Amino acid sequence: MTRLSLILVIIGALNWLLVGLFQFDLVASLFGGQDAWLSRVVYTLVGLAGIYTISLLFRDRAEV
């Protein structure tokens, strides 16, 4: 679950990088625009993953 959440957060961060630098929304262009249901699903999953990864800030680190 943690690895999947981190992957989704990285995808979201890269998408925001593209929006910030080039005004290009990759998710919207791949899935039919910002209002398309599939784009909204991706945005929702990325947002939920971001909320989940907040918990990583408060976990104790285990020594390996």
PDB file of N, CA, C and O in Angstrom:
ATOM      1  N   MET A   1       0.825  -1.191   0.000  1.00  0.00           N
ATOM      2  CA  MET A   1       0.000   0.000   0.000  1.00  0.00           C
ATOM      3  C   MET A   1       0.870   1.256   0.000  1.00  0.00           C
ATOM      4  O   MET A   1       0.581   2.218  -0.712  1.00  0.00           O
ATOM      5  N   THR A   2       1.922   1.242   0.793  1.00  0.00           N
ATOM      6  CA  THR A   2       2.802   2.399   0.873  1.00  0.00           C
ATOM      7  C   THR A   2       3.503   2.644  -0.451  1.00  0.00           C
ATOM      8  O   THR A   2       3.585   3.784  -0.908  1.00  0.00           O
ATOM      9  N   ARG A   3       4.001   1.602  -1.063  1.00  0.00           N
ATOM     10  CA  ARG A   3       4.715   1.750  -2.336  1.00  0.00           C
ATOM     11  C   ARG A   3       3.774   2.280  -3.423  1.00  0.00           C
ATOM     12  O   ARG A   3       4.153   3.159  -4.196  1.00  0.00           O
ATOM     13  N   LEU A   4       2.560   1.752  -3.483  1.00  0.00           N
ATOM     14  CA  LEU A   4       1.590   2.226  -4.466  1.00  0.00           C
ATOM     15  C   LEU A   4       1.253   3.696  -4.230  1.00  0.00           C
ATOM     16  O   LEU A   4       1.146   4.474  -5.178  1.00  0.00           O
ATOM     17  N   SER A   5       1.089   4.065  -2.980  1.00  0.00           N
ATOM     18  CA  SER A   5       0.802   5.464  -2.663  1.00  0.00           C
ATOM     19  C   SER A   5       1.943   6.375  -3.077  1.00  0.00           C
ATOM     20  O   SER A   5       1.712   7.451  -3.628  1.00  0.00           O
ATOM     21  N   LEU A   6       3.161   5.955  -2.818  1.00  0.00           N
ATOM     22  CA  LEU A   6       4.303   6.768  -3.219  1.00  0.00           C
ATOM     23  C   LEU A   6       4.398   6.906  -4.734  1.00  0.00           C
ATOM     24  O   LEU A   6       4.737   7.977  -5.238  1.00  0.00           O
ATOM     25  N   ILE A   7       4.105   5.844  -5.456  1.00  0.00           N
ATOM     26  CA  ILE A   7       4.121   5.908  -6.924  1.00  0.00           C
ATOM     27  C   ILE A   7       3.078   6.908  -7.416  1.00  0.00           C
ATOM     28  O   ILE A   7       3.359   7.708  -8.308  1.00  0.00           O
ATOM     29  N   LEU A   8       1.877   6.868  -6.839  1.00  0.00           N
ATOM     30  CA  LEU A   8       0.828   7.798  -7.253  1.00  0.00           C
ATOM     31  C   LEU A   8       1.185   9.237  -6.906  1.00  0.00           C
ATOM     32  O   LEU A   8       0.897  10.147  -7.684  1.00  0.00           O
ATOM     33  N   VAL A   9       1.802   9.454  -5.761  1.00  0.00           N
ATOM     34  CA  VAL A   9       2.215  10.804  -5.381  1.00  0.00           C
ATOM     35  C   VAL A   9       3.299  11.309  -6.334  1.00  0.00           C
ATOM     36  O   VAL A   9       3.293  12.482  -6.707  1.00  0.00           O
ATOM     37  N   ILE A  10       4.208  10.453  -6.722  1.00  0.00           N
ATOM     38  CA  ILE A  10       5.257  10.848  -7.680  1.00  0.00           C
ATOM     39  C   ILE A  10       4.632  11.190  -9.031  1.00  0.00           C
ATOM     40  O   ILE A  10       5.030  12.168  -9.663  1.00  0.00           O
ATOM     41  N   ILE A  11       3.658  10.399  -9.479  1.00  0.00           N
ATOM     42  CA  ILE A  11       2.964  10.701 -10.732  1.00  0.00           C
ATOM     43  C   ILE A  11       2.287  12.068 -10.639  1.00  0.00           C
ATOM     44  O   ILE A  11       2.360  12.870 -11.570  1.00  0.00           O
ATOM     45  N   GLY A  12       1.642  12.321  -9.531  1.00  0.00           N
ATOM     46  CA  GLY A  12       0.995  13.616  -9.340  1.00  0.00           C
ATOM     47  C   GLY A  12       1.990  14.756  -9.323  1.00  0.00           C
ATOM     48  O   GLY A  12       1.735  15.815  -9.897  1.00  0.00           O
ATOM     49  N   ALA A  13       3.127  14.549  -8.665  1.00  0.00           N
ATOM     50  CA  ALA A  13       4.152  15.592  -8.618  1.00  0.00           C
ATOM     51  C   ALA A  13       4.719  15.870 -10.006  1.00  0.00           C
ATOM     52  O   ALA A  13       4.943  17.026 -10.365  1.00  0.00           O
ATOM     53  N   LEU A  14       4.949  14.832 -10.778  1.00  0.00           N
ATOM     54  CA  LEU A  14       5.454  15.031 -12.139  1.00  0.00           C
ATOM     55  C   LEU A  14       4.416  15.736 -13.010  1.00  0.00           C
ATOM     56  O   LEU A  14       4.770  16.562 -13.852  1.00  0.00           O
ATOM     57  N   ASN A  15       3.161  15.418 -12.815  1.00  0.00           N
ATOM     58  CA  ASN A  15       2.107  16.100 -13.568  1.00  0.00           C
ATOM     59  C   ASN A  15       2.085  17.588 -13.219  1.00  0.00           C
ATOM     60  O   ASN A  15       1.962  18.431 -14.108  1.00  0.00           O
ATOM     61  N   TRP A  16       2.202  17.913 -11.927  1.00  0.00           N
ATOM     62  CA  TRP A  16       2.232  19.321 -11.521  1.00  0.00           C
ATOM     63  C   TRP A  16       3.487  20.028 -12.026  1.00  0.00           C
ATOM     64  O   TRP A  16       3.444  21.220 -12.330  1.00  0.00           O
ATOM     65  N   LEU A  17       4.579  19.322 -12.117  1.00  0.00           N
ATOM     66  CA  LEU A  17       5.790  19.905 -12.697  1.00  0.00           C
ATOM     67  C   LEU A  17       5.538  20.304 -14.145  1.00  0.00           C
ATOM     68  O   LEU A  17       5.922  21.395 -14.567  1.00  0.00           O
ATOM     69  N   LEU A  18       4.894  19.422 -14.907  1.00  0.00           N
ATOM     70  CA  LEU A  18       4.576  19.728 -16.301  1.00  0.00           C
ATOM     71  C   LEU A  18       3.602  20.902 -16.410  1.00  0.00           C
ATOM     72  O   LEU A  18       3.731  21.742 -17.300  1.00  0.00           O
ATOM     73  N   VAL A  19       2.633  20.951 -15.504  1.00  0.00           N
ATOM     74  CA  VAL A  19       1.692  22.070 -15.510  1.00  0.00           C
ATOM     75  C   VAL A  19       2.419  23.372 -15.202  1.00  0.00           C
ATOM     76  O   VAL A  19       2.181  24.392 -15.849  1.00  0.00           O
ATOM     77  N   GLY A  20       3.295  23.333 -14.224  1.00  0.00           N
ATOM     78  CA  GLY A  20       4.008  24.544 -13.826  1.00  0.00           C
ATOM     79  C   GLY A  20       4.987  25.047 -14.868  1.00  0.00           C
ATOM     80  O   GLY A  20       5.091  26.253 -15.091  1.00  0.00           O
ATOM     81  N   LEU A  21       5.704  24.139 -15.505  1.00  0.00           N
ATOM     82  CA  LEU A  21       6.726  24.552 -16.462  1.00  0.00           C
ATOM     83  C   LEU A  21       6.188  24.808 -17.867  1.00  0.00           C
ATOM     84  O   LEU A  21       6.604  25.750 -18.541  1.00  0.00           O
ATOM     85  N   PHE A  22       5.259  23.959 -18.299  1.00  0.00           N
ATOM     86  CA  PHE A  22       4.835  23.990 -19.699  1.00  0.00           C
ATOM     87  C   PHE A  22       3.333  24.197 -19.891  1.00  0.00           C
ATOM     88  O   PHE A  22       2.852  24.189 -21.024  1.00  0.00           O
ATOM     89  N   GLN A  23       2.584  24.381 -18.798  1.00  0.00           N
ATOM     90  CA  GLN A  23       1.128  24.483 -18.853  1.00  0.00           C
ATOM     91  C   GLN A  23       0.527  23.300 -19.613  1.00  0.00           C
ATOM     92  O   GLN A  23      -0.374  23.464 -20.435  1.00  0.00           O
ATOM     93  N   PHE A  24       1.044  22.110 -19.322  1.00  0.00           N
ATOM     94  CA  PHE A  24       0.603  20.872 -19.971  1.00  0.00           C
ATOM     95  C   PHE A  24       0.180  19.872 -18.912  1.00  0.00           C
ATOM     96  O   PHE A  24       0.996  19.442 -18.097  1.00  0.00           O
ATOM     97  N   ASP A  25      -1.083  19.503 -18.921  1.00  0.00           N
ATOM     98  CA  ASP A  25      -1.621  18.538 -17.972  1.00  0.00           C
ATOM     99  C   ASP A  25      -1.626  17.159 -18.635  1.00  0.00           C
ATOM    100  O   ASP A  25      -2.500  16.858 -19.448  1.00  0.00           O
ATOM    101  N   LEU A  26      -0.652  16.334 -18.285  1.00  0.00           N
ATOM    102  CA  LEU A  26      -0.494  15.023 -18.905  1.00  0.00           C
ATOM    103  C   LEU A  26      -1.682  14.110 -18.620  1.00  0.00           C
ATOM    104  O   LEU A  26      -2.152  13.408 -19.515  1.00  0.00           O
ATOM    105  N   VAL A  27      -2.165  14.115 -17.389  1.00  0.00           N
ATOM    106  CA  VAL A  27      -3.300  13.264 -17.033  1.00  0.00           C
ATOM    107  C   VAL A  27      -4.518  13.630 -17.875  1.00  0.00           C
ATOM    108  O   VAL A  27      -5.194  12.752 -18.413  1.00  0.00           O
ATOM    109  N   ALA A  28      -4.792  14.909 -17.987  1.00  0.00           N
ATOM    110  CA  ALA A  28      -5.947  15.356 -18.774  1.00  0.00           C
ATOM    111  C   ALA A  28      -5.784  14.995 -20.245  1.00  0.00           C
ATOM    112  O   ALA A  28      -6.750  14.596 -20.896  1.00  0.00           O
ATOM    113  N   SER A  29      -4.580  15.129 -20.768  1.00  0.00           N
ATOM    114  CA  SER A  29      -4.391  14.825 -22.190  1.00  0.00           C
ATOM    115  C   SER A  29      -4.468  13.326 -22.461  1.00  0.00           C
ATOM    116  O   SER A  29      -4.884  12.920 -23.547  1.00  0.00           O
ATOM    117  N   LEU A  30      -4.077  12.503 -21.503  1.00  0.00           N
ATOM    118  CA  LEU A  30      -4.146  11.056 -21.695  1.00  0.00           C
ATOM    119  C   LEU A  30      -5.561  10.508 -21.558  1.00  0.00           C
ATOM    120  O   LEU A  30      -5.928   9.548 -22.235  1.00  0.00           O
ATOM    121  N   PHE A  31      -6.353  11.119 -20.684  1.00  0.00           N
ATOM    122  CA  PHE A  31      -7.647  10.542 -20.343  1.00  0.00           C
ATOM    123  C   PHE A  31      -8.839  11.385 -20.765  1.00  0.00           C
ATOM    124  O   PHE A  31      -9.940  11.179 -20.255  1.00  0.00           O
ATOM    125  N   GLY A  32      -8.653  12.330 -21.682  1.00  0.00           N
ATOM    126  CA  GLY A  32      -9.795  13.012 -22.279  1.00  0.00           C
ATOM    127  C   GLY A  32     -10.202  14.321 -21.656  1.00  0.00           C
ATOM    128  O   GLY A  32     -11.372  14.695 -21.744  1.00  0.00           O
ATOM    129  N   GLY A  33      -9.293  15.032 -21.032  1.00  0.00           N
ATOM    130  CA  GLY A  33      -9.619  16.339 -20.457  1.00  0.00           C
ATOM    131  C   GLY A  33      -9.822  16.266 -18.964  1.00  0.00           C
ATOM    132  O   GLY A  33      -9.995  15.190 -18.392  1.00  0.00           O
ATOM    133  N   GLN A  34      -9.799  17.441 -18.333  1.00  0.00           N
ATOM    134  CA  GLN A  34      -9.914  17.493 -16.881  1.00  0.00           C
ATOM    135  C   GLN A  34     -11.286  17.064 -16.377  1.00  0.00           C
ATOM    136  O   GLN A  34     -11.410  16.595 -15.246  1.00  0.00           O
ATOM    137  N   ASP A  35     -12.302  17.217 -17.194  1.00  0.00           N
ATOM    138  CA  ASP A  35     -13.651  16.871 -16.757  1.00  0.00           C
ATOM    139  C   ASP A  35     -14.041  15.433 -17.070  1.00  0.00           C
ATOM    140  O   ASP A  35     -15.123  14.995 -16.680  1.00  0.00           O
ATOM    141  N   ALA A  36     -13.191  14.696 -17.760  1.00  0.00           N
ATOM    142  CA  ALA A  36     -13.493  13.304 -18.083  1.00  0.00           C
ATOM    143  C   ALA A  36     -13.489  12.473 -16.798  1.00  0.00           C
ATOM    144  O   ALA A  36     -12.711  12.732 -15.880  1.00  0.00           O
ATOM    145  N   TRP A  37     -14.353  11.489 -16.750  1.00  0.00           N
ATOM    146  CA  TRP A  37     -14.485  10.704 -15.517  1.00  0.00           C
ATOM    147  C   TRP A  37     -13.202   9.950 -15.187  1.00  0.00           C
ATOM    148  O   TRP A  37     -12.872   9.781 -14.013  1.00  0.00           O
ATOM    149  N   LEU A  38     -12.478   9.499 -16.200  1.00  0.00           N
ATOM    150  CA  LEU A  38     -11.244   8.754 -15.939  1.00  0.00           C
ATOM    151  C   LEU A  38     -10.160   9.676 -15.366  1.00  0.00           C
ATOM    152  O   LEU A  38      -9.401   9.272 -14.485  1.00  0.00           O
ATOM    153  N   SER A  39     -10.091  10.893 -15.862  1.00  0.00           N
ATOM    154  CA  SER A  39      -9.156  11.867 -15.301  1.00  0.00           C
ATOM    155  C   SER A  39      -9.500  12.164 -13.846  1.00  0.00           C
ATOM    156  O   SER A  39      -8.615  12.268 -12.996  1.00  0.00           O
ATOM    157  N   ARG A  40     -10.773  12.296 -13.576  1.00  0.00           N
ATOM    158  CA  ARG A  40     -11.191  12.582 -12.203  1.00  0.00           C
ATOM    159  C   ARG A  40     -10.861  11.424 -11.274  1.00  0.00           C
ATOM    160  O   ARG A  40     -10.527  11.637 -10.109  1.00  0.00           O
ATOM    161  N   VAL A  41     -10.952  10.197 -11.786  1.00  0.00           N
ATOM    162  CA  VAL A  41     -10.570   9.024 -10.984  1.00  0.00           C
ATOM    163  C   VAL A  41      -9.085   9.076 -10.664  1.00  0.00           C
ATOM    164  O   VAL A  41      -8.683   8.838  -9.525  1.00  0.00           O
ATOM    165  N   VAL A  42      -8.265   9.388 -11.671  1.00  0.00           N
ATOM    166  CA  VAL A  42      -6.811   9.476 -11.454  1.00  0.00           C
ATOM    167  C   VAL A  42      -6.502  10.580 -10.448  1.00  0.00           C
ATOM    168  O   VAL A  42      -5.725  10.367  -9.518  1.00  0.00           O
ATOM    169  N   TYR A  43      -7.108  11.766 -10.627  1.00  0.00           N
ATOM    170  CA  TYR A  43      -6.881  12.866  -9.679  1.00  0.00           C
ATOM    171  C   TYR A  43      -7.288  12.474  -8.262  1.00  0.00           C
ATOM    172  O   TYR A  43      -6.603  12.813  -7.298  1.00  0.00           O
ATOM    173  N   THR A  44      -8.398  11.762  -8.141  1.00  0.00           N
ATOM    174  CA  THR A  44      -8.869  11.330  -6.822  1.00  0.00           C
ATOM    175  C   THR A  44      -7.914  10.329  -6.198  1.00  0.00           C
ATOM    176  O   THR A  44      -7.611  10.425  -5.008  1.00  0.00           O
ATOM    177  N   LEU A  45      -7.434   9.371  -6.979  1.00  0.00           N
ATOM    178  CA  LEU A  45      -6.485   8.378  -6.456  1.00  0.00           C
ATOM    179  C   LEU A  45      -5.175   9.039  -6.019  1.00  0.00           C
ATOM    180  O   LEU A  45      -4.608   8.680  -4.987  1.00  0.00           O
ATOM    181  N   VAL A  46      -4.704   9.996  -6.800  1.00  0.00           N
ATOM    182  CA  VAL A  46      -3.472  10.709  -6.436  1.00  0.00           C
ATOM    183  C   VAL A  46      -3.690  11.494  -5.145  1.00  0.00           C
ATOM    184  O   VAL A  46      -2.820  11.506  -4.274  1.00  0.00           O
ATOM    185  N   GLY A  47      -4.831  12.140  -5.016  1.00  0.00           N
ATOM    186  CA  GLY A  47      -5.137  12.882  -3.793  1.00  0.00           C
ATOM    187  C   GLY A  47      -5.228  11.984  -2.572  1.00  0.00           C
ATOM    188  O   GLY A  47      -4.699  12.319  -1.512  1.00  0.00           O
ATOM    189  N   LEU A  48      -5.895  10.844  -2.714  1.00  0.00           N
ATOM    190  CA  LEU A  48      -5.990   9.900  -1.594  1.00  0.00           C
ATOM    191  C   LEU A  48      -4.620   9.344  -1.230  1.00  0.00           C
ATOM    192  O   LEU A  48      -4.316   9.142  -0.054  1.00  0.00           O
ATOM    193  N   ALA A  49      -3.795   9.097  -2.242  1.00  0.00           N
ATOM    194  CA  ALA A  49      -2.439   8.615  -1.977  1.00  0.00           C
ATOM    195  C   ALA A  49      -1.642   9.672  -1.216  1.00  0.00           C
ATOM    196  O   ALA A  49      -0.863   9.343  -0.321  1.00  0.00           O
ATOM    197  N   GLY A  50      -1.839  10.933  -1.573  1.00  0.00           N
ATOM    198  CA  GLY A  50      -1.156  12.011  -0.853  1.00  0.00           C
ATOM    199  C   GLY A  50      -1.571  12.074   0.603  1.00  0.00           C
ATOM    200  O   GLY A  50      -0.737  12.276   1.487  1.00  0.00           O
ATOM    201  N   ILE A  51      -2.854  11.903   0.851  1.00  0.00           N
ATOM    202  CA  ILE A  51      -3.342  11.899   2.235  1.00  0.00           C
ATOM    203  C   ILE A  51      -2.759  10.710   2.997  1.00  0.00           C
ATOM    204  O   ILE A  51      -2.354  10.845   4.152  1.00  0.00           O
ATOM    205  N   TYR A  52      -2.718   9.558   2.353  1.00  0.00           N
ATOM    206  CA  TYR A  52      -2.156   8.371   3.008  1.00  0.00           C
ATOM    207  C   TYR A  52      -0.674   8.553   3.334  1.00  0.00           C
ATOM    208  O   TYR A  52      -0.220   8.138   4.400  1.00  0.00           O
ATOM    209  N   THR A  53       0.078   9.167   2.427  1.00  0.00           N
ATOM    210  CA  THR A  53       1.516   9.301   2.662  1.00  0.00           C
ATOM    211  C   THR A  53       1.847  10.304   3.760  1.00  0.00           C
ATOM    212  O   THR A  53       2.980  10.337   4.240  1.00  0.00           O
ATOM    213  N   ILE A  54       0.887  11.113   4.162  1.00  0.00           N
ATOM    214  CA  ILE A  54       1.111  11.985   5.323  1.00  0.00           C
ATOM    215  C   ILE A  54       1.453  11.134   6.544  1.00  0.00           C
ATOM    216  O   ILE A  54       2.239  11.550   7.396  1.00  0.00           O
ATOM    217  N   SER A  55       0.866   9.949   6.626  1.00  0.00           N
ATOM    218  CA  SER A  55       1.140   9.075   7.767  1.00  0.00           C
ATOM    219  C   SER A  55       2.602   8.642   7.821  1.00  0.00           C
ATOM    220  O   SER A  55       3.094   8.280   8.890  1.00  0.00           O
ATOM    221  N   LEU A  56       3.302   8.673   6.692  1.00  0.00           N
ATOM    222  CA  LEU A  56       4.717   8.293   6.679  1.00  0.00           C
ATOM    223  C   LEU A  56       5.569   9.264   7.492  1.00  0.00           C
ATOM    224  O   LEU A  56       6.628   8.894   7.998  1.00  0.00           O
ATOM    225  N   LEU A  57       5.110  10.487   7.613  1.00  0.00           N
ATOM    226  CA  LEU A  57       5.849  11.475   8.396  1.00  0.00           C
ATOM    227  C   LEU A  57       5.893  11.122   9.881  1.00  0.00           C
ATOM    228  O   LEU A  57       6.819  11.512  10.592  1.00  0.00           O
ATOM    229  N   PHE A  58       4.899  10.393  10.334  1.00  0.00           N
ATOM    230  CA  PHE A  58       4.763  10.127  11.764  1.00  0.00           C
ATOM    231  C   PHE A  58       5.113   8.697  12.154  1.00  0.00           C
ATOM    232  O   PHE A  58       4.941   8.320  13.313  1.00  0.00           O
ATOM    233  N   ARG A  59       5.595   7.903  11.220  1.00  0.00           N
ATOM    234  CA  ARG A  59       5.986   6.529  11.535  1.00  0.00           C
ATOM    235  C   ARG A  59       7.415   6.487  12.038  1.00  0.00           C
ATOM    236  O   ARG A  59       8.264   7.270  11.613  1.00  0.00           O
ATOM    237  N   ASP A  60       7.668   5.557  12.954  1.00  0.00           N
ATOM    238  CA  ASP A  60       9.028   5.338  13.414  1.00  0.00           C
ATOM    239  C   ASP A  60       9.789   4.572  12.354  1.00  0.00           C
ATOM    240  O   ASP A  60       9.248   3.673  11.710  1.00  0.00           O
ATOM    241  N   ARG A  61      11.024   4.926  12.182  1.00  0.00           N
ATOM    242  CA  ARG A  61      11.861   4.223  11.218  1.00  0.00           C
ATOM    243  C   ARG A  61      12.464   2.987  11.872  1.00  0.00           C
ATOM    244  O   ARG A  61      12.950   3.031  13.002  1.00  0.00           O
ATOM    245  N   ALA A  62      12.419   1.901  11.143  1.00  0.00           N
ATOM    246  CA  ALA A  62      13.046   0.662  11.623  1.00  0.00           C
ATOM    247  C   ALA A  62      14.428   0.561  11.008  1.00  0.00           C
ATOM    248  O   ALA A  62      14.610   0.807   9.816  1.00  0.00           O
ATOM    249  N   GLU A  63      15.405   0.195  11.838  1.00  0.00           N
ATOM    250  CA  GLU A  63      16.753   0.032  11.317  1.00  0.00           C
ATOM    251  C   GLU A  63      16.853  -1.264  10.555  1.00  0.00           C
ATOM    252  O   GLU A  63      16.352  -2.299  10.995  1.00  0.00           O
ATOM    253  N   VAL A  64      17.500  -1.205   9.414  1.00  0.00           N
ATOM    254  CA  VAL A  64      17.654  -2.396   8.578  1.00  0.00           C
ATOM    255  C   VAL A  64      19.053  -2.921   8.704  1.00  0.00           C
ATOM    256  O   VAL A  64      19.394  -3.925   8.079  1.00  0.00           O
TER     257      VAL A  64
END
